[in-house]
């Protein structure tokens, strides 16, 4: 069965009206046994990678005998409560980011972050935060979409750079294209200075992985750009990633999150777990490229990939 994409205009009325959800003590899904609804809604956050993952989840669940539909909701403030309330049953998420988001929701925006570069610690914290909300976080796979830094390939060759440590050791002045929040975020300018000893002379506020930011590095106006490990367009700008060899970035491994009372069954877990054995970070970057650069439809790219891996 081909997954159907519902228009984002399908309003999640109950989730929006009760954005904070009922009190945790009253949520039946917390203590209810794992559910196994045969009709499941897969949530997508509306950007290419999330669309691709949602399509793959739907196809894998279809193969396992479930009936699926896909709902695109671009705002986590809307789709996460909808997941708690069972209006969405499954979403692809990012371990460290989602852990910090749930932590801030539970303990306030100034709560100390619980996401870290350590995947085990991050998953332990994430699951502890998810369970009281009736959510189950399935195992992470091999693919990770975390912050990353790229330089021009010619610059890397000239200075013999493959890692961020080598850039720090080279004592080169670096103007960094990134979001304006980079000057304060521990994974960005402060972390690059403290962890790697990189001489960041200025942050050029052109955004994270934007075309303008990449063009600034391509032209030599800036020396490095903040992007992500699954950025599909670096090659188009002649850029290459430098390895985060001291693990500054948080463990944003891709994890399926499910509503326990509707999709917490062994059948769902096993169906989605099949993706963990094959999908890599490089695979995901390639899939993103096929949609973003080659203008292919996410559902077609997802189906071709799963077919090539003999999963459907």
N, C-alpha and C positions, 0 to 999 in steps of 0.2 A: 504494500500500500504506500503510495507516494504521500509524504507529509504535506499537509495543507498549511499555507501561511495565512494567518488571520491578520487583518488590517490592524494597525496600532490604534485605530480609532475605536476599537472595541474597548470600552472604558472599564477598568477594574473598580467598579463602584464601591463595593464593600471594602476593598483593600485601601482605596483612597480615603474613604470616609473614616476608616479606623486605622490610619497609617501607623499608629503605635501598637496596634493589636490589643487583644484582651490581656488581662493580667496573666502572668505566666502560670499562676496556680490554677487558673480556670481553663487552660488550653488542654482539651481532651487528647490532642495529638501527642502530648508529652508522655503520657503513660499508656496510650493505646498500643496494641501490638502492631507490628509493621503491616501496612496495608498493601494490597495488590490489585488496585484498580486497573481494569483493562483498557480504559480510555484515559489517556494522559496528555496533558498540555506541557509542551516544552517551551521554556522562556528563552528569548534572545535579547541581549542588550542593544541590538540594533546596529552594531558596527560589524565590519566584514568578518573578523575572526569569530565573534560570538555567533553570527549567523551560520558560519560554516560548522561550528561545533554543535549548534542546535540541530542543524540538518543531519549531521552524523549521528547524534543521539537518537533522533527520530527514526532514522533508517535502521539502526541497530535494534531499537525497540520494536519496530514493525516486523523485523525479521524474527524476533522472539515471540510474536503473536499478539503484540499490543496494538491498539489503534491510537495514532498520535496526531496532534495538530500543533502548530508552532505559532506562538504569540510574541511579537516584537514590542518590547517595552524598554525605552532607552534610559529610564531613570531608576536607579537602584532603590531610591526612596519609595518607589511604587512597586517594583517587582518583588522586592524581598518580603514586604508584608503580604503580598499576594501569594507568595510561596508558603508562608506560614499558614495562611488561611485556606490553602488547597485550591486556589484559583489557578495557580501555576504549580506543576508537580515536580518539574526538573529544570535546573538551570546550570549552565557551565559557569564556573567561577574561578577565581584566582586566590590561592590559599592565603597568602599573607595579607593581601588587600582586603579580602572578605573577613578575615580574622580581626583586623583593625577596625573595619566598619562595624561589625557586630559588637566589638568591645566598646567603641564610642557610643553606640546605641544603648548599650547596657549601663555604661558608667560615665557617660558624658563626653563631650568633644575634647576635653583636656586629658582624658585618660592616657596613661602610659601605653604606647603601642605594644602589642603582643606578637605581631608578625616579626620574623627575624630571618636572617640568611639560613638558619638551621631548619630544615624541612620537618624533622621529627618534632621539635619544640613548637613550630608553627602549627602543625596539624593537631597536636595535643591541645593547644590553646583554642584553636578553631572549633574542634569538636566539643570542647567543654562549653563554649558559648552557644553552639548550635543546638545541642540536645534540649535545653530548657525551652526552646522555641519550636520544638516539634520537628526539627530538621535533622537529617542525617547527611554527613559529609562522606562520600565514598572515597576510595583510595585514589591518590594522585597517580598520574601516569608519568611518562618520560618527558613530556613537553612542558616547557616553562616559558612564560612571556613576562620577562622582568625588564626593568630599566637597563639600558646598555649605552655604551659610548662608542661613537664611530669617528674615524678620521679619514682623510683622503688617502686612497691607496698609494698615491705617489709620495705622500708625506710619510706613510708607514714604511715604504721601501727606503726612502732617503735616510731615515733615522733608525731603521731596523727595529721596528716596533711591532709586536704581536700582542702585548699585554699592557694593562694599565701600570703595572709595576715598572716596566721598561720605560714608559713615558715619564713616570716620576723620576727614575734614575737618570734620564737624559737631561733633566733640568731645563727643559724648554718652556718658554712662556706660552701659555695656552689661553686663548680667548674662546669661551664656551658658548655655543648657541643652545639655549634651553628656555624653559619657562621662567618667568620672573621669580617664582617661588624657590628656584634652585639655590639662591643665595642663603636660604635658611634650612633647606631640607638636608637631613644627615646623609642621605644617599647621594647627594649632589655635590655642590661646591665644598661644604665643610668636610664631607667624607673623602672626597678626592684629595683634599689637602692633608687631612689627618692620616688616612689609611695608606695613601699612595705617595704622598709628598709632591703632588702635581702642582705646579705654579700656575694657578688660575688667576689671570690678570684682570679678567672682567667676564661678566655673564651678559651675553647679547640676548635680550628677551624676545626671541623669535618663536617660542613655543617648543613643545616636545615632538621631535620627529616631523615637523612641518616641512613643506617644500621649500619655504623661505630659509629655514634653518639649514637644510641640507645644501641649498645653493650657496649659502654663505661659507660653508666649509669647502665646497667644491671650488669656489672662486679664490679661496685663500683669505677671505676677510676674517673668518674664524678658523680655528684649528681643530675643533672637536664639536660634536653635536650629541645631545642627549636624545636617545631614541629607545627602541625596544629590541629584544632578541629575536622577535618574529617580524621585524620590519622587512617588507618584501621589495622595497624599492631602492635599497642602498646601492646596488650595482648600477642602477640608472644614473646615479650621481657620482660614480667612481669612488664610493666610500666602502670602508671595511670596518668591522667591529674589532675593538681591542678587548681581549679576554679580561673578565673580572676575576683575576687569579687569587685575590685575597678575600673574595666573597663579601663585598660591600653590600650588594643588593639583596633584598628580601626574597624569600623562597616563594615566588608567585607561580607555583606549579598549577596546572589546570586540574580542577577537581569538579566532578558533578556533585551538586547539592540537591537533595530530594526532600519532599514532604513525606515524613515517616508514615503518616497514617494512610497515605494514598499510594506511595511509590517506594516504600521501604522494604520491599520483598526481595527474596533471593533472586527471583527472575529478573528484576530491574538491575540489581547489582551485578549479576553475571553478564547481562546483555551489554551494559555500559563498560564493564571491566574489560571486555574484549578489545576496546580501543587502546587501553593502556599498554598492551603488549607491542603495539606497532607505531603509534603516533609519536614522532619526535619533534623537537623544536625546529629542526631544519625542514621537516615535512610540513609543519604548520606555516612556516614562512613561505614555502613554495605554494601552498594552497592559497594563502593570502594574495600572493603575486598573481595567480591565475585569475582571481576575481578583480583585484585592483588594477592590474596592468593589462591583462589580456581580455578583460571585460566579459568573463564567463560568469554564468549564474552560480551562486553558492550551492544550490541544490544539485546542479550537474557536477560541479567540482567535488562535492562531498560524495556523491554516488560513485563517481569514477574512482576516487581514492579508495573507498571501502571495497569496491569490486576488485581493484588491483591487489588488495591485501587479502582477498578471499574471505572477507567478513560478511558479505551479503551475496 
